[in-house]
Amino acid sequence: MGGDPPVGRLQMNASPDSIGDLLRRFYAVYGMPGEGPPPGFDVTQIVGGESMPEKDRDVLVKAMGDQALVRQFTMCRQVLENLATRLTTDELMRELSSIASHSDQEFDEMLGGVLWFSLASSLDQRRDGIPATPFDEHFQIPLPVKIKLTVEGSLVLRLYVSLVYMREGVLSSRIAHGARSGKPCCGRVSKLLNSDYVRRIRNALSHGSFSSCVAGITFRDDNGVIVATPGFLSWLCMWLMLIQLQGLSAVSREKNVAQPDGPANGSQPLRSD
């Protein structure tokens, strides 16, 4: 009859797939190619219009409108893209090998970081495509939730090892030394590790200020909130692993330790002669 329709009905009519549209806009800014719901896939119809928590909706909208955060993310992505080709060669390993060792414990520390990172990666185990967890016999976790939390849990642990544990260690010291000496690959790795986007994630991890949200993982610090997608974090972790492997290979050369066939090949175990 007379009167204006409720605001919520106007919004729904204007955008039938309000959840999918929001996620697509968010992933277009912060995601990887192909990440997020594809065009034409009606997320709202499948999950229901009330399924996205209001706090998640608010944090996604705020992240898209945070121009400082967009610049930080864009710079981080550009540095990673610049490093991509370099890290698939032995350039970083050669630069790190030219830096003198200061401790007999360097190899052990580097090996510990690489193994812990690998163990964190192995937590995302699948049986016929379904994550396997220690609680499978005790809890019935909805499959989408189980997959999401398994992926994110593995990412959090890998990021913690590579960004927090390794922060003040041998690898960080060598990279900083190489950057000060004008070694180009070390300089780019140092730029990545000290970029505002990575630094904010590292600070949030070290203070336990992170949580899961509908589009990925939120990291909170004094400057606000970062929402990082699983696709981007997986990409970041891949390059962080290659950085650690090349650092370990550089140290192992000094200790006459048998190395894998290639600088970026972490599939074969390192062993002492």
Secondary structure, 3 states (H helix, E strand, C coil): CCCCCCHHHHHHHHCCCHHHHHHHHHHHHHCCCCCCCCCCCCHHHHHCCCCCCHHHHHHHHHHHHCHHHHHHHHHHHHHHHHHHHHHCCCHHHHHHHCCCCCCCCHHHHHHHHHHHHHHHHHCCCEECCEECCCCCCCCCCCHHHHHHHHHHHHHHHHHHHHHHHCCCCHHHHHHHHHHHCCCHHHHHHHHHHCCHHHHHHHHHHHCCCEEEECCEEEEEECCEEEEECHHHHHHHHHHHHHHHHHHHHHHHHHCCCECCCCCCCCCCCCECC
